Amino acid sequence: MKILVTGAAGMIGRKLTARLATDGALNGVPIESLKLVDVAVPGLPSGAAVRVEAAAADITAPGEAGKLVAGRPHVIFHLAAVVSGEAEADFEKGYRVNLDGTRLLLEAIRAQPDYRPKLVFASSIAVFGAPFPEAIPDEFMTTPLTSYGTQKAIAELLIADYNRRGFLDGVAIRLPTIAVRPGAPNRAASGFFSSIIREPLAGHEAVLPVDESVRHWHASPRSATGFLLHAASLGRAQLSNRICLTMPGLSCTVGEQIAALRRIAGDKVAARIRREPDPTIIRIVDGWPRRFDARRAIALGFTVEKTFDEIIRVHIEDELAGKITA
Amino acid sequence: MKILVTGAAGMIGRKLTARLATDGALNGVPIESLKLVDVAVPGLPSGAAVRVEAAAADITAPGEAGKLVAGRPHVIFHLAAVVSGEAEADFEKGYRVNLDGTRLLLEAIRAQPDYRPKLVFASSIAVFGAPFPEAIPDEFMTTPLTSYGTQKAIAELLIADYNRRGFLDGVAIRLPTIAVRPGAPNRAASGFFSSIIREPLAGHEAVLPVDESVRHWHASPRSATGFLLHAASLGRAQLSNRICLTMPGLSCTVGEQIAALRRIAGDKVAARIRREPDPTIIRIVDGWPRRFDARRAIALGFTVEKTFDEIIRVHIEDELAGKITA
């Protein structure tokens, strides 16, 4: 099996490729080659059990998408995207990469004769926009409140039509907010959901800009990788024409996150969170989903953490080699 | 007030422009000029009380969309589209006109400095795809089962984002199936909903390819014109960020349509319907919506016929000068 990963240098891309490289197989089928692309050359996963090739590619450049699929990969994980904050700040770049880039990839696939790859698309709960019911059902409409969410929703529609037409076998999975994100704090409005856990565990102070009553929808990076792998295993018979799936997640409040941190790492670590309300972030987060009733994805076999304690333990295992800075 | 109508030569376009030309005003504001464009030069409405200009324009040709908005129309009715059957038969043309054409128009608007027109977009219930609940609520997801429906759903998302960004004041109205469509029978799968009424009233035989139990969602051409005019009157305060509205309609079965025809025109006219089941049409129509719970549009003041008798009477008044061929 030949696999292509776009956006392979991103956080989810690195987690996914590390897993594929280590496993040497996808859903039981041995991997023949793994091609990683991003705007900068992605790093190679260490200890790879398969042939891995990494290259820089701008999917929006003329002819570039065609080159990516010329090797006729059997499975394509399309993760490449301008992130939420940047797509809002740079209208044209967001549409160029997130909409036109995706469409160029789809068109390159369609242009290949007798070719029908599996395309796994990383969508987002940003396709939804408030006001919401208490728990958002699978049949809820997509009314995004960001350009990023709009671009993801459009890509979902395109992939569903290309799937229906038989140009590819598509599946779009709407990822929850990923916590605990590894790495340095970023300026994303959602960053605090991770930094209030990650920074205290590493001995640093973190800022909490919202009230502890704020409820949100989470999954660990390990679960996100699991979602992508499982999505690649689903066939037409299971998905029918409805190929966009809201992933399961854990609905919890910031207060519950902090209580879990205290249980696992103690009062001293939890005391490293400083309350500093930020009206802008409060307003943004107020429009975000709090809970989904993701029953279709659960019925299709997707799994996720059941408590925020589990999410913190995944972070300590996968990122901190089991060590907390007390 | 300056008005631009794209797709002005289509059935709805002709009805809308005839009404605007006769009224000489839109929602009480006098019309200064009315510009009609389509791929072929639209006919001029007779007895126009306002200055009307008609021109051929291919909105997908380079620079063409910019020329259309150079006169800075205050209201744009964007009706231009490749219809459902053609968009399914010609994949590339459908995307070029329905998606790229709309996006070029939006970009041309965005490129004009200090310009924020009202854009009324004719969307369709084709943005929805089976399976459905008994009555489809306003919050139901868009999972189109045609490329046409996909393109309309994408255009809705784009217009909502351009609206949110403040580049225009947008509203997208999802039109029901329009009955009774005037003119010659066409090859659209939905054509029989109109032809089983229109042809018998004109003394001709009509073919019914589905069972009388088939239920569908209708509005008259007169109502469709009313929807477009009323949509142009709605402001940001009323629409908020949810600018896509499912229009009210009349849910009735084919049997109820025929009973209404018999009540209005008699047994002899109703006997001109010949039953000839067509498995292809039966299958297509089976995936179509049967009923909506369009409460938001109703709350916003949109109105529609309450019985199919009314819809037939509108046809007799507007198309047959009151005369039935007995």
Interface residues (C-beta under 8 A of the other chain):
Chain A: F91 G129 P133 D138 E139 F140 M141 T142 T143 P144 L145 S147 T150 A153 I154 L157 L158 A160 D161 R164 R165 N241 R242 C244
Chain B: F91 G129 P133 D138 E139 F140 M141 T142 T143 P144 L145 S147 T150 A153 I154 L157 L158 A160 D161 R164 R165 N241 R242 C244
